C-alpha cells in the first residue's frame, strides 16, 4: 500500500511538472499574445 501511494505521488508530480513546462513553452512561443484579434478578424472587410 505504501509503495503504491509513493508511486502515485511521484507520478502526479512528474505529470504536473510536464504540464507546467508545456505551458511555459507555449508562453515563450507566443501562443497567448493576441487573444482578441481572432474574434475581431471576422468583422474586417477584405
C-alpha positions, 0 to 999 in steps of 0.5 A: 500500500505504501509503495503504491501511494509513493508511486502515485505521488511521484507520478502526479508530480512528474505529470504536473511538472510536464504540464507546467513546462508545456505551458511555459513553452507555449508562453515563450512561443507566443501562443497567448499574445493576441487573444482578441484579434481572432474574434475581431478578424471576422468583422474586417472587410477584405 
